[in-house]
Amino acid sequence: MSDDRDYDVKVESAKGEQQKPDWERQAETVADWLDARLGIRFWTLTGLVIASFVVGTPHMLIQYQCYGRCGQNASAFNCQYLGVRGWKVTDSEQGKCPRLRLL
């Protein structure tokens, strides 16, 4: 190949860069700042927070009440749990109140 060129490359126009919305740039700035200060701890904490909203947090059975016909063939339960998100009252799963539950 020779270095002799008999043509010049000239860019007439280029696709303009799309500007990100202001909120997105600010969110990236905050995330970068937190990542620089906290590193892996920030991402671990972020993952745990997101998982708690999606999957739930652990709750322990405190009390349950039987309504209607009680015993082995109970018709309805009211399960009351205490956990990370506070006091929760739920219906039973298949006629039973599990001791630990993600809510």
ChimeraX commands (.cxc) that place a marker at each C-alpha (Angstrom):
marker #1 position 0.00,0.00,0.00 radius 0.5
marker #1 position 1.18,3.43,-0.69 radius 0.5
marker #1 position 0.69,6.54,1.39 radius 0.5
marker #1 position -0.10,8.63,-1.66 radius 0.5
marker #1 position -3.70,9.69,-1.50 radius 0.5
marker #1 position -5.47,11.27,-4.37 radius 0.5
marker #1 position -8.61,12.01,-2.34 radius 0.5
marker #1 position -9.50,13.73,0.94 radius 0.5
marker #1 position -12.07,12.53,3.42 radius 0.5
marker #1 position -14.35,15.28,4.61 radius 0.5
marker #1 position -17.33,14.92,6.96 radius 0.5
marker #1 position -20.18,17.10,5.79 radius 0.5
marker #1 position -22.56,16.33,8.61 radius 0.5
marker #1 position -22.71,14.02,11.58 radius 0.5
marker #1 position -25.59,12.69,13.58 radius 0.5
marker #1 position -26.05,14.97,16.55 radius 0.5
marker #1 position -25.74,13.53,20.01 radius 0.5
marker #1 position -29.04,13.23,21.80 radius 0.5
marker #1 position -29.07,15.06,25.08 radius 0.5
marker #1 position -30.11,13.02,28.09 radius 0.5
marker #1 position -32.95,14.42,30.19 radius 0.5
marker #1 position -31.84,16.49,33.16 radius 0.5
marker #1 position -33.24,14.02,35.72 radius 0.5
marker #1 position -31.27,11.17,34.13 radius 0.5
marker #1 position -28.00,13.10,34.22 radius 0.5
marker #1 position -28.60,14.03,37.87 radius 0.5
marker #1 position -29.42,10.42,38.78 radius 0.5
marker #1 position -26.19,9.23,37.11 radius 0.5
marker #1 position -24.22,11.93,38.94 radius 0.5
marker #1 position -25.65,10.86,42.31 radius 0.5
marker #1 position -25.05,7.16,41.52 radius 0.5
marker #1 position -21.45,7.90,40.49 radius 0.5
marker #1 position -20.88,9.91,43.68 radius 0.5
marker #1 position -22.32,7.14,45.86 radius 0.5
marker #1 position -20.32,4.52,43.99 radius 0.5
marker #1 position -17.11,6.50,44.53 radius 0.5
marker #1 position -17.82,6.96,48.25 radius 0.5
marker #1 position -19.32,3.58,49.15 radius 0.5
marker #1 position -18.25,1.22,46.35 radius 0.5
marker #1 position -19.54,-2.33,46.66 radius 0.5
marker #1 position -21.48,-1.47,49.82 radius 0.5
marker #1 position -23.67,0.91,47.80 radius 0.5
marker #1 position -24.55,-1.73,45.20 radius 0.5
marker #1 position -25.15,-4.39,47.86 radius 0.5
marker #1 position -27.46,-2.08,49.77 radius 0.5
marker #1 position -29.25,-1.05,46.57 radius 0.5
marker #1 position -29.79,-4.70,45.63 radius 0.5
marker #1 position -31.19,-5.52,49.06 radius 0.5
marker #1 position -33.60,-2.59,48.94 radius 0.5
marker #1 position -34.85,-3.53,45.48 radius 0.5
marker #1 position -35.20,-7.19,46.48 radius 0.5
marker #1 position -37.20,-6.21,49.57 radius 0.5
marker #1 position -39.69,-4.35,47.38 radius 0.5
marker #1 position -39.95,-7.12,44.78 radius 0.5
marker #1 position -39.79,-10.29,46.92 radius 0.5
marker #1 position -40.68,-8.98,50.37 radius 0.5
marker #1 position -39.07,-8.89,53.78 radius 0.5
marker #1 position -39.13,-11.62,56.43 radius 0.5
marker #1 position -41.98,-11.54,58.95 radius 0.5
marker #1 position -42.60,-13.87,61.89 radius 0.5
marker #1 position -46.02,-15.17,62.90 radius 0.5
marker #1 position -47.11,-13.56,66.17 radius 0.5
marker #1 position -50.77,-14.46,66.43 radius 0.5
marker #1 position -53.52,-16.08,64.42 radius 0.5
marker #1 position -57.26,-16.18,64.87 radius 0.5
marker #1 position -59.68,-18.79,63.62 radius 0.5
marker #1 position -63.09,-17.70,62.37 radius 0.5
marker #1 position -66.06,-19.94,61.78 radius 0.5
marker #1 position -65.32,-23.64,62.13 radius 0.5
marker #1 position -62.01,-24.16,63.99 radius 0.5
marker #1 position -59.87,-27.26,64.42 radius 0.5
marker #1 position -58.28,-29.45,61.77 radius 0.5
marker #1 position -60.93,-28.48,59.23 radius 0.5
marker #1 position -60.84,-24.76,59.96 radius 0.5
marker #1 position -62.58,-22.61,57.39 radius 0.5
marker #1 position -60.81,-19.26,57.85 radius 0.5
marker #1 position -57.70,-17.88,59.53 radius 0.5
marker #1 position -56.42,-14.38,60.12 radius 0.5
marker #1 position -52.59,-14.44,60.32 radius 0.5
marker #1 position -50.77,-11.57,62.07 radius 0.5
marker #1 position -47.05,-11.06,61.44 radius 0.5
marker #1 position -44.33,-8.77,62.79 radius 0.5
marker #1 position -41.25,-8.04,60.73 radius 0.5
marker #1 position -39.00,-5.55,59.03 radius 0.5
marker #1 position -41.91,-3.55,57.61 radius 0.5
marker #1 position -43.89,-3.64,60.84 radius 0.5
marker #1 position -47.16,-5.37,61.75 radius 0.5
marker #1 position -48.96,-7.11,58.86 radius 0.5
marker #1 position -52.29,-8.94,58.84 radius 0.5
marker #1 position -52.87,-11.43,56.02 radius 0.5
marker #1 position -55.14,-14.30,55.04 radius 0.5
marker #1 position -53.91,-17.85,55.47 radius 0.5
marker #1 position -52.22,-19.86,52.76 radius 0.5
marker #1 position -54.18,-23.08,52.18 radius 0.5
marker #1 position -55.76,-22.92,55.63 radius 0.5
marker #1 position -52.46,-22.51,57.51 radius 0.5
marker #1 position -50.35,-19.65,58.82 radius 0.5
marker #1 position -46.65,-20.27,58.07 radius 0.5
marker #1 position -44.32,-19.30,60.94 radius 0.5
marker #1 position -42.06,-17.24,58.66 radius 0.5
marker #1 position -43.28,-15.43,55.58 radius 0.5
marker #1 position -41.98,-12.87,53.08 radius 0.5
marker #1 position -44.35,-9.90,52.99 radius 0.5
marker link #1:1,2 radius 0.2
marker link #1:2,3 radius 0.2
marker link #1:3,4 radius 0.2
marker link #1:4,5 radius 0.2
marker link #1:5,6 radius 0.2
marker link #1:6,7 radius 0.2
marker link #1:7,8 radius 0.2
marker link #1:8,9 radius 0.2
marker link #1:9,10 radius 0.2
marker link #1:10,11 radius 0.2
marker link #1:11,12 radius 0.2
marker link #1:12,13 radius 0.2
marker link #1:13,14 radius 0.2
marker link #1:14,15 radius 0.2
marker link #1:15,16 radius 0.2
marker link #1:16,17 radius 0.2
marker link #1:17,18 radius 0.2
marker link #1:18,19 radius 0.2
marker link #1:19,20 radius 0.2
marker link #1:20,21 radius 0.2
marker link #1:21,22 radius 0.2
marker link #1:22,23 radius 0.2
marker link #1:23,24 radius 0.2
marker link #1:24,25 radius 0.2
marker link #1:25,26 radius 0.2
marker link #1:26,27 radius 0.2
marker link #1:27,28 radius 0.2
marker link #1:28,29 radius 0.2
marker link #1:29,30 radius 0.2
marker link #1:30,31 radius 0.2
marker link #1:31,32 radius 0.2
marker link #1:32,33 radius 0.2
marker link #1:33,34 radius 0.2
marker link #1:34,35 radius 0.2
marker link #1:35,36 radius 0.2
marker link #1:36,37 radius 0.2
marker link #1:37,38 radius 0.2
marker link #1:38,39 radius 0.2
marker link #1:39,40 radius 0.2
marker link #1:40,41 radius 0.2
marker link #1:41,42 radius 0.2
marker link #1:42,43 radius 0.2
marker link #1:43,44 radius 0.2
marker link #1:44,45 radius 0.2
marker link #1:45,46 radius 0.2
marker link #1:46,47 radius 0.2
marker link #1:47,48 radius 0.2
marker link #1:48,49 radius 0.2
marker link #1:49,50 radius 0.2
marker link #1:50,51 radius 0.2
marker link #1:51,52 radius 0.2
marker link #1:52,53 radius 0.2
marker link #1:53,54 radius 0.2
marker link #1:54,55 radius 0.2
marker link #1:55,56 radius 0.2
marker link #1:56,57 radius 0.2
marker link #1:57,58 radius 0.2
marker link #1:58,59 radius 0.2
marker link #1:59,60 radius 0.2
marker link #1:60,61 radius 0.2
marker link #1:61,62 radius 0.2
marker link #1:62,63 radius 0.2
marker link #1:63,64 radius 0.2
marker link #1:64,65 radius 0.2
marker link #1:65,66 radius 0.2
marker link #1:66,67 radius 0.2
marker link #1:67,68 radius 0.2
marker link #1:68,69 radius 0.2
marker link #1:69,70 radius 0.2
marker link #1:70,71 radius 0.2
marker link #1:71,72 radius 0.2
marker link #1:72,73 radius 0.2
marker link #1:73,74 radius 0.2
marker link #1:74,75 radius 0.2
marker link #1:75,76 radius 0.2
marker link #1:76,77 radius 0.2
marker link #1:77,78 radius 0.2
marker link #1:78,79 radius 0.2
marker link #1:79,80 radius 0.2
marker link #1:80,81 radius 0.2
marker link #1:81,82 radius 0.2
marker link #1:82,83 radius 0.2
marker link #1:83,84 radius 0.2
marker link #1:84,85 radius 0.2
marker link #1:85,86 radius 0.2
marker link #1:86,87 radius 0.2
marker link #1:87,88 radius 0.2
marker link #1:88,89 radius 0.2
marker link #1:89,90 radius 0.2
marker link #1:90,91 radius 0.2
marker link #1:91,92 radius 0.2
marker link #1:92,93 radius 0.2
marker link #1:93,94 radius 0.2
marker link #1:94,95 radius 0.2
marker link #1:95,96 radius 0.2
marker link #1:96,97 radius 0.2
marker link #1:97,98 radius 0.2
marker link #1:98,99 radius 0.2
marker link #1:99,100 radius 0.2
marker link #1:100,101 radius 0.2
marker link #1:101,102 radius 0.2
marker link #1:102,103 radius 0.2
view
